[in-house]
Amino acid sequence: MKLSLDNFIHDTKMLNQLILKLLNYAKCKTDGIEITINKNFGINLNVRHGKLENIEFNNNNISYITIYYKNRKSIVSSTNLNYSSMINIIDHGINIAKYSSLDKDCFMVDRSLLAFNFKAIDLFFPFCFDINKALNFAINSEISALNYSSKIINTEGSSFSSNISCFLFGNSNYMIGNYYSSMHSISTSVISKSKKGMERDYDYTISRDILDLKSPEDVGKESARKALLKLSPCKIKTTKLPVIFSSDISYSLFSHLAESIDGNKVYLKSTFLLNDFDTQIFPSWLNILEEPHINKGLGSKPFDKEGVRTQPNNIVLNGFIRTLLLNNYSANKLNLKSTGHSSGIHNWLISTCKITFKQLLKKMHKGLLISELMGQGVNYMTGDYSRGASGFFIENGVIKHPVKEITIAGNLKFIWRNIISISNDDININHKIRCGSILLSSLNISGY
């Protein structure tokens, strides 16, 4: 199956025309309307032991229509993008809005915030959807992992995916725009075995541009190496130790920040940071810059799903929280302006220190390197943090042995304040939060 880019782009141009017709139809029937359409095309496949297990093709469209009517709102959706069908959907949405609850904060985004002239970003790098090429990516990764060591005794499979999409937006202020994007990935998961038992681990790579992916062979080798490192784990006693969050998982500490300063949580008063905005909660050297316009960035967007233009933000500056993450409704509730976050966060660049990962281990000297987290043990009302973990015991700055079946616990405020250093040579580019490995002064560790 091969993709005709000309057809894909032609279809999106037709959808732009459809949006304009719908806006004209609804102009005198509502106080405002927003129309978004997601058009997607892609392939996802999985192999195991060199054989194709399943393959999925997706070629779909979905629209969401938000209707404002006398401080009331309704949201309707449809996968049928026929003009007459969309007209019916809009009429139903208007009727729903008329019987919805009155809300004085329910009105459209201020025109001055809309992305009438948005910045073009290079996010679109389509891959020729050739089944044999796609299969080879997954198969070669798995073969590389299985051939890495005789202790790699089984595989949970390898996968390859490649998808392109177009996001289209229009509202009754006649801000009409769209942007194209692509996403490609390879992942492999294998099982290692020793006399003391079996362990599993995986590796993956993800990018807008398929040329920027790690090679399938490198993904396979890394998944095998990580699975071998976990063999013959030990348990440790309950204690308190310095901890390093490896760059594979360190972004999670800042994803909890994103949750905590989300505007919806703020106006509902359901965040432990309610009284800490514009307050120092990180070390003074730590900064978080949000940059939505990085070419090929996994979190890059010219505008959010409400048409609000995105722009660089100092999320944290010199350790202080400097902004909330607001969509239009939460901004109205707080008597503020939308920050363009109705689609979530964009690229977060976490500041680093002049220290490599190896130097970070030596700096810690003795403690735990955490490489995997389990569970969702974060209480956003209190900031209490408790998650299952596994990793490695570090002594004299080197790995002594793997560790499993532990729980790490603390409070996010304490954790953030006690970040000692962040490495600069192992930035995780597989996530829209770009961060190196993080050294913390200490955490409570529950063992046996």
Disulfide bonds with the S-S distance in Angstrom:
none
